[in-house]
Amino acid sequence: MARAVWSGALSFGLVALPVQLFTATESHTIRFNQLQRGTSDRVRNKRVNERTGEEVPMEEIIKGFDMGDEYVVVEPGELDEIAPGQSKSMEITGFVDLDQVEQVFFDKTYYLAPKGKEYAKVYALLHSALAQANKIGIATVVMRNREYLVAVKAEGDVLALHTMHWADEVRDPHREIGSLPEETQVADKELQTAVQLVEALSIDWEPGEYHDTYQEKVLQLVEAKRTGQTVEKGEPPPRSTNVIDLMGALEASVERARSARKNGAETTEEATGGRSPAKLKQAAEKRQVRTVKEAAKPHGSELEGLTKAELYQRASDADIPGRSSMTREELIKALTGKSGRRGNRVS
């Protein structure tokens, strides 16, 4: 079970809702240790005096603010005295149309949950009201000695809380980026063809179909180097489109996209035999479960001797959901037909 990072009362008007806050995302970044070349010796970072080169113990380290010509020293106790206390309340001061808030203001996402079953009705009421009105609640909250601007939003069947950037933290693109076009004229025919390309490449949003292929390639690289094998290099980036050839590139892209979609539809029709997508999905899921179980059970003892990279490759071949966030033990359980703690997540 997830652990709450904050708990308190969410209030709107005279209504108060005791809630808990949970992180909504997690990172699957592969981390490497630093070693000295030619050895297996770890390299450690040390805090040293840049003038003497000697290591400085933690108790002798203080903070100083650079004023240009001098440092203003600030003691840890002085920072603690002015730091805002951990707030136990979060008051929605107003509701804003969701379409009015630019995406650049949103930072990190959390899930809000009622603190007890007795508060489910109030929770559901706020969720339904926000969803129907298409609005978000704006509030501030103090966590980890820092004040945050937040937005409470209905997402799916839960309330989500998004921390937001303050207005002075968002950069003006026209001031920061000198290469942005100014009032560039676009020919009507080019625009029409570009819209056709967008429509031809339009798809339904299925987040489960996307996963971190770079992470998989890193694991393959590590395993290949361990076993003395080679890894195929990535493809070079595509060349920039010449402005003179823009219209030709657009028209060719539209034709290719339409042809691919047509061929895909014909192939699907032949393969499905007219069965509905829902039935096809159910049948595919059943086949997947059978395939995983049949492939994994005979090799249960063998899995214990495999590295995590090898286990991950087998999980990828078996299309096991949630594999990118599993530990070595969870991969073994998933491959042997047992459910890991993240088995319901999508890779």
N, C-alpha and C positions, 0 to 999 in steps of 0.2 A: 504494500500500500504506500501511496505517496505521502510525504510528510509536509504539513502546512508550513509555509514560510512566514505567514502573518495571520493573525486572527483579531477580530474586532467587530464593530457594529457599522454596517452600511446604512445610512439614513437618507431618505428623500421625503421632504416635507416633514410631517410629524410621524412618519412610519420608520421604524428602526428594524433592521434585519441583521442578526448576528451571523457572521460569515467567516469562512476560512479561505486563505489564498494558497493556490498550488501552482507550481511552475507548469507551463503547458508544453514546453519543448525541451529537448536535450541534444547535446552535441555528440557526434560520433567521430570526432576528429582523431586521426591516428597520431600518436605522440611518439617521438623518437628520443632516446637519450644521447647526449653528446659524449663522444669517445675521442681519445687521442689516436690519431692515425697510426696504424701498425700495431695497436694494442687493443685490449678490452677494458682499458682503464677509463672510468667515468671522469668527466670534466665537471668540476663544481664551480659555481659562482661565489665569490667572496666580496664582502664590503671592505674596501680598502681606502685609506686616506690618499687622495690623488697627489698630494704633495710629498708625503713620506713613503708611500707605497706599502705601509703597514696595515694589517687587518685591524678593523675597529669593532669592538664588541657591541652587541645590540644596546646594552644599557647606556652606552656613551653616544648614541646616535639621536639627534634631535632634528626638527624640521626648520628650514629657513626659507623665507620668501625672497626671491631675487628682485631687488629694486633697481638694478642696473649698476649702481655704484657701491651697493652694500646689501647685506642680507639682514632681514628682520627675523630674528629668532622667535619661534613660537613653541612653547612647551606643550607636551601632550595633554596635561591637565587643563591648560587654557582652552584647547580645542573642545575638550569634553564639557567644559562649563557653558560654552555657547551653542553646543550641538543641540538640535531639537530632539526632544524625547520621543521614544517610540510611541506613536499615536495609537490609540485603541478605537478610534472612530474615523469614519470616512463619510463626509457629508457631500451628497450631490448638490451642487449649487445651481445647476441649470441643465437643461436638456437641449442638445444641438442636433440639427439635421445631419445625418451621417454623410450626405453628399457634400456638405460644406467643409469637411475636414480633409485636407490633403493627406495622402498616404505617407508622405515624408515625415509627418509629425509622430506617427506611431513607432514605438520602439520594441519593447519586449511584451510577450503575451503571457497572461496567467489565467487560471480557471478560478472562478468564485463558486463556493459551495455553501449551502446553509450549514450552520454549526450543529444542527440537530434536526430530526425528522419533524419536530413540532413547528419548524419554521418553513416547511416545504411550501405551504400555501402562499406565504408572502413572497418567497423566492419565485414561484411560478407566476405570481401576479406581476411582479416587476419585469420578468423575462417576457411575458406576453405583451405587456404594454409597450416595451421598447421595440419589440419585433413589429407590432402592428403600426406604431407611429414612425418606424424607421429612424429612430433617434438614438443618440448615445448620451449617457449621463456623465458630466464633467465634475471631477472632484480632485482633491489633493490628499495625500497620505504620506506619513513619515515611516520609512523602513530603513534599517541599518544606518541610522544617523544621517539620513538624507531625505529631503522632501521631494516628492514626485507629483507631477501633474498626471492624472490618469483619466481614462475613458472606460465606462462600464457599458458593455454592448451585448446584445443577444446574438449568440452564434450557435446554430443548430438547436440543441435542447439544453444548452447551458448558458450561464452568464460568464462572459469573458471580461477580464480587466487588462487593458493595454496601457503600459506606461508610455508617456508622451514626452517629446522634446519640448523644452521651453522655446518661445518664439525667437529669442536671441541665439539659440543653438542651431537654428536652421539657416543654412547659407542661401544667399540669393544666387541662383545659377548664372544670371546675366552679369553679375558682378564678379563671380569667381571664375567663370569659363569664358575665355576670349574667343573661342572658335565657334560659338553658337551662331547659327544663321539669323540674319535680320531681314524680315519681310521678303523672304525668298519666294519668287513667283513660280508656281507649279502649273504646267499645262493641263488643261482639262482631260485630255486623252490619257496622259500619264497617270493622273489621279484616278480616273475611272478604272484603268487597268490595275493599278495598285490595290484598289478596293476589291476588285475581282479576285486578286491573288489572296488577299486577306480572307475573303469569304470561302475561297477554294481550300484554304488551309485551316479553316475553322474546325475545332473539335470540341467535344465535351471535356470538362475539367475532371480528370481522374488522377488524383495525387498519388495513388498507389502504383501507377504505371511509371513513376519517375523515382530513380534512386541514385545514390552517389556512385557513379561508375569510376570516378577517380580513386575513391577509397578502395574499390575492388582491385583496380590496377596496381595500387601501391602494395596491397597484400600479395598479389601475384608476383610483383617484382621481388618482394622480400623472400617469398618461397622459392622463386627461380634462382636467386643468388645463393640461397642456402643449399640448393641441390645441384648447383653448377649449370643450370640451364639458362636460356636466353629468353627475353621478352620482346615481343613485337613492338616497335616504336609507334607512337601516335601519328596520326595524319597531320600534315602541315595545315595551317589556317588557310581558308579560302582567299583568293585574290580579291582586291577591291574592284567594284564594278566601275568601268569607265563611264563617265557621264554621257559620252556620245552613244554608247551601247545600252543605255539605261532602258529605253523602250523595248529593245529587242530582248533584253534579259527579263523584263517583266512579262512580256508575252510568252516567252519560252517557259517561264516559271509557272504561269497560269495553266498552260497546256499540260505540263508535266504533272502538276498537282491534280488536275481534273482526270487525267489518264490514270494516275495511281489510284485515285478514289474509285473510279469506274471499275478498274481491274480488281481492286480489293473487294468491292461489292459483289462482283460476279463470282469471285473465288469463294467468298463467304456463303453465297447462295448455294453453290454447288456442294460445299462441304457440310452445310447445315441441313440440307434436304428440306428446307422450308420450316424448320423448327423455330420457335420463338427464342429471342435472346435470353429470356429468363430461364427457359428449360435448358438451353445450351450452357449457360453459366452453372446451373446446378449439376449438370452432367460432368462438366469440366472439373468442378470442385470435388466431386466424388472420385473421378479418375485420379485427380492429384493426390487425394488422401490415400487411395489404394496404392498408387505408385510409390509414394514416400514410405509407406509402411512395408511394402514388399521389398523395396530396395534397401531399407535400413535394417530390418530385423536380422537378416543373416549375418550382418557384419558388426553386431553390437560390440563384441570383444575387440575387433580390429580398430574401432574408432578411438579407443583409449590411447593408442600409440600414435595417433595423428596430431600434427600441430594445429593451432587455431586457423592458420591460413588454409591448410588442407581441408579442415572441417568446414570452413566457410565456403570453399569451392564446391564441396559436395552439397552443401545447403543451397547454393546458387543453382546447381544442376537440378536439384529436386524442387526448386522454386518454393522454398519454405518461407512463409511470411515472417517478418520481424528479424531476419537473420543478421542484418547490419548492426543491430543493437544488442545482440546476444553475447554472453560470455562463452568461454570454451565449454564449460559444463552445460550451459543451456543449448549450445549447438549439438552436443552429444545427445541430450535428451530429445531434442527435436528430430534428429536423424533416426533415433530408435523408436520414434512414434510417441514419445512422451511429451507433454506440453511444458514448455519453458515459461518463465514468469512473464516474458514479453511475447508469447506466442500469438497474441491477438493484434500485434502491431504490423504495419505494412512496411516492407523494405522499399 
